[in-house]
Amino acid sequence: MKNSKQNVQRRQRFDRLVAVRHRDMFRYAVWLCRDPGIAEEVVQEALLRAWRSLDALREDVAAKQWLLTIVRRENARYFERKRLETVDIDNLTQSQSALLAVTDDAEFDSLREAIYQLADDYREPLVLQVLMGYSTREIAELMGIKPGAVLTRLHRARIKLKAIVDNTYREM
């Protein structure tokens, strides 16, 4: 009976922690892997891993960083174990190549593409700060680096992003 009560409490704790953070986990996974379908798989695996190691989370206030760290590690595991199918874009049929050109907002797409051109060390803290609202301290904890290093990476990311965007507009 006691074990059953503990399981219910554990499940309630997990649900409470994940419910408010699931959307952040998904957004972060999309930015890491650049594919919503893969992001769903990564988040599902991260949730399983979080469930298995829930007892390792000592303080619920640290859940956000803990869950996003699991997502980042699970993303790395996903690409370590999977060989993704590549497509030769020169040999696409006309209907398939038309799908590559579909876009809702050209400016948004070009900015997204510019962000994707950044190295992971620059893109990750920028996305965490600008899109997800993390503080420098939270980014440092999540990435396992010092706050000063986060500030340096953010500064360099903005400079590199500006250069990419400026170069894109010069080519137009």
One Martini backbone bead per residue (centre of mass of N, CA, C, O) as a GRO file, in nm:
protein
  172
    1MET     BB    1   0.058   0.062  -0.022
    2LYS     BB    2   0.298   0.259   0.007
    3ASN     BB    3   0.408   0.227  -0.280
    4SER     BB    4   0.157   0.338  -0.423
    5LYS     BB    5   0.170   0.622  -0.298
    6GLN     BB    6   0.451   0.692  -0.409
    7ASN     BB    7   0.376   0.668  -0.709
    8VAL     BB    8   0.165   0.892  -0.709
    9GLN     BB    9   0.354   1.118  -0.611
   10ARG     BB   10   0.558   1.093  -0.839
   11ARG     BB   11   0.360   1.148  -1.071
   12GLN     BB   12   0.268   1.428  -0.974
   13ARG     BB   13   0.541   1.560  -0.982
   14PHE     BB   14   0.603   1.515  -1.278
   15ASP     BB   15   0.355   1.656  -1.396
   16ARG     BB   16   0.414   1.933  -1.267
   17LEU     BB   17   0.697   1.979  -1.399
   18VAL     BB   18   0.619   1.926  -1.711
   19ALA     BB   19   0.368   2.092  -1.789
   20VAL     BB   20   0.526   2.385  -1.790
   21ARG     BB   21   0.790   2.264  -1.981
   22HIS     BB   22   0.725   2.127  -2.253
   23ARG     BB   23   0.739   2.362  -2.455
   24ASP     BB   24   1.038   2.429  -2.403
   25MET     BB   25   1.149   2.158  -2.484
   26PHE     BB   26   1.053   2.167  -2.776
   27ARG     BB   27   1.180   2.433  -2.870
   28TYR     BB   28   1.468   2.348  -2.806
   29ALA     BB   29   1.477   2.096  -2.990
   30VAL     BB   30   1.426   2.244  -3.255
   31TRP     BB   31   1.684   2.420  -3.238
   32LEU     BB   32   1.884   2.183  -3.231
   33CYS     BB   33   1.758   1.999  -3.492
   34ARG     BB   34   1.552   2.147  -3.707
   35ASP     BB   35   1.307   1.930  -3.630
   36PRO     BB   36   0.997   1.855  -3.521
   37GLY     BB   37   1.000   1.544  -3.539
   38ILE     BB   38   1.262   1.499  -3.384
   39ALA     BB   39   1.185   1.664  -3.134
   40GLU     BB   40   0.967   1.473  -3.036
   41GLU     BB   41   1.156   1.234  -2.985
   42VAL     BB   42   1.347   1.375  -2.790
   43VAL     BB   43   1.134   1.447  -2.577
   44GLN     BB   44   1.038   1.164  -2.517
   45GLU     BB   45   1.312   1.059  -2.421
   46ALA     BB   46   1.349   1.273  -2.202
   47LEU     BB   47   1.102   1.193  -2.035
   48LEU     BB   48   1.194   0.908  -1.970
   49ARG     BB   49   1.458   0.991  -1.833
   50ALA     BB   50   1.326   1.170  -1.619
   51TRP     BB   51   1.156   0.954  -1.485
   52ARG     BB   52   1.393   0.764  -1.404
   53SER     BB   53   1.552   1.038  -1.261
   54LEU     BB   54   1.372   1.196  -1.051
   55ASP     BB   55   1.528   1.140  -0.777
   56ALA     BB   56   1.775   1.335  -0.860
   57LEU     BB   57   1.578   1.562  -0.805
   58ARG     BB   58   1.585   1.773  -0.536
   59GLU     BB   59   1.482   2.047  -0.676
   60ASP     BB   60   1.216   2.194  -0.837
   61VAL     BB   61   1.358   2.469  -0.927
   62ALA     BB   62   1.563   2.288  -1.125
   63ALA     BB   63   1.388   2.163  -1.361
   64LYS     BB   64   1.444   2.328  -1.615
   65GLN     BB   65   1.747   2.268  -1.645
   66TRP     BB   66   1.726   1.963  -1.626
   67LEU     BB   67   1.543   1.916  -1.877
   68LEU     BB   68   1.725   2.065  -2.089
   69THR     BB   69   1.968   1.885  -2.049
   70ILE     BB   70   1.830   1.628  -2.140
   71VAL     BB   71   1.763   1.725  -2.423
   72ARG     BB   72   2.051   1.780  -2.517
   73ARG     BB   73   2.154   1.487  -2.471
   74GLU     BB   74   1.937   1.344  -2.644
   75ASN     BB   75   2.013   1.478  -2.907
   76ALA     BB   76   2.295   1.358  -2.921
   77ARG     BB   77   2.204   1.063  -2.916
   78TYR     BB   78   2.036   1.061  -3.168
   79PHE     BB   79   2.283   1.134  -3.365
   80GLU     BB   80   2.461   0.890  -3.284
   81ARG     BB   81   2.238   0.649  -3.363
   82LYS     BB   82   2.159   0.810  -3.626
   83ARG     BB   83   2.102   0.774  -3.973
   84LEU     BB   84   2.029   0.999  -4.193
   85GLU     BB   85   1.854   1.072  -4.459
   86THR     BB   86   1.951   1.155  -4.778
   87VAL     BB   87   1.907   1.419  -5.027
   88ASP     BB   88   1.915   1.483  -5.363
   89ILE     BB   89   1.832   1.794  -5.485
   90ASP     BB   90   1.899   1.746  -5.798
   91ASN     BB   91   1.676   1.478  -5.800
   92LEU     BB   92   1.414   1.616  -5.790
   93THR     BB   93   1.112   1.664  -5.832
   94GLN     BB   94   0.904   1.915  -5.899
   95SER     BB   95   0.724   1.876  -5.643
   96GLN     BB   96   0.958   1.856  -5.439
   97SER     BB   97   1.100   2.131  -5.501
   98ALA     BB   98   0.855   2.307  -5.420
   99LEU     BB   99   0.878   2.250  -5.110
  100LEU     BB  100   1.146   2.413  -5.066
  101ALA     BB  101   0.997   2.706  -5.139
  102VAL     BB  102   0.824   2.711  -4.901
  103THR     BB  103   0.688   3.018  -4.749
  104ASP     BB  104   0.570   3.256  -4.517
  105ASP     BB  105   0.846   3.425  -4.426
  106ALA     BB  106   1.125   3.559  -4.546
  107GLU     BB  107   1.257   3.705  -4.306
  108PHE     BB  108   1.232   3.478  -4.102
  109ASP     BB  109   1.385   3.265  -4.268
  110SER     BB  110   1.655   3.424  -4.289
  111LEU     BB  111   1.704   3.443  -3.988
  112ARG     BB  112   1.701   3.144  -3.927
  113GLU     BB  113   1.933   3.075  -4.120
  114ALA     BB  114   2.141   3.251  -3.976
  115ILE     BB  115   2.129   3.102  -3.707
  116TYR     BB  116   2.211   2.820  -3.827
  117GLN     BB  117   2.509   2.924  -3.906
  118LEU     BB  118   2.577   2.902  -3.635
  119ALA     BB  119   2.743   2.789  -3.400
  120ASP     BB  120   2.650   2.614  -3.131
  121ASP     BB  121   2.803   2.797  -2.917
  122TYR     BB  122   2.616   3.046  -3.018
  123ARG     BB  123   2.322   2.956  -3.064
  124GLU     BB  124   2.230   2.843  -2.790
  125PRO     BB  125   2.243   3.102  -2.608
  126LEU     BB  126   2.068   3.279  -2.790
  127VAL     BB  127   1.809   3.112  -2.778
  128LEU     BB  128   1.780   3.102  -2.471
  129GLN     BB  129   1.751   3.412  -2.441
  130VAL     BB  130   1.557   3.521  -2.671
  131LEU     BB  131   1.332   3.280  -2.685
  132MET     BB  132   1.335   3.174  -2.359
  133GLY     BB  133   1.447   3.381  -2.123
  134TYR     BB  134   1.724   3.342  -2.019
  135SER     BB  135   1.968   3.373  -1.813
  136THR     BB  136   2.297   3.373  -1.773
  137ARG     BB  137   2.300   3.175  -1.535
  138GLU     BB  138   2.116   2.957  -1.663
  139ILE     BB  139   2.295   2.902  -1.909
  140ALA     BB  140   2.546   2.818  -1.755
  141GLU     BB  141   2.419   2.575  -1.613
  142LEU     BB  142   2.318   2.424  -1.867
  143MET     BB  143   2.618   2.429  -2.018
  144GLY     BB  144   2.866   2.427  -1.811
  145ILE     BB  145   2.940   2.736  -1.766
  146LYS     BB  146   3.035   3.050  -1.741
  147PRO     BB  147   2.896   3.359  -1.743
  148GLY     BB  148   3.126   3.492  -1.908
  149ALA     BB  149   3.104   3.293  -2.147
  150VAL     BB  150   2.820   3.364  -2.224
  151LEU     BB  151   2.866   3.662  -2.289
  152THR     BB  152   3.071   3.610  -2.510
  153ARG     BB  153   2.889   3.436  -2.694
  154LEU     BB  154   2.666   3.645  -2.731
  155HIS     BB  155   2.837   3.863  -2.858
  156ARG     BB  156   2.945   3.693  -3.097
  157ALA     BB  157   2.672   3.609  -3.210
  158ARG     BB  158   2.576   3.892  -3.289
  159ILE     BB  159   2.806   3.960  -3.479
  160LYS     BB  160   2.770   3.716  -3.670
  161LEU     BB  161   2.474   3.767  -3.741
  162LYS     BB  162   2.513   4.046  -3.864
  163ALA     BB  163   2.708   3.953  -4.087
  164ILE     BB  164   2.516   3.758  -4.226
  165VAL     BB  165   2.289   3.958  -4.285
  166ASP     BB  166   2.455   4.168  -4.439
  167ASN     BB  167   2.552   3.969  -4.660
  168THR     BB  168   2.274   3.890  -4.766
  169TYR     BB  169   2.188   4.184  -4.855
  170ARG     BB  170   2.428   4.231  -5.054
  171GLU     BB  171   2.347   3.985  -5.249
  172MET     BB  172   2.055   4.109  -5.339
   0.00000   0.00000   0.00000
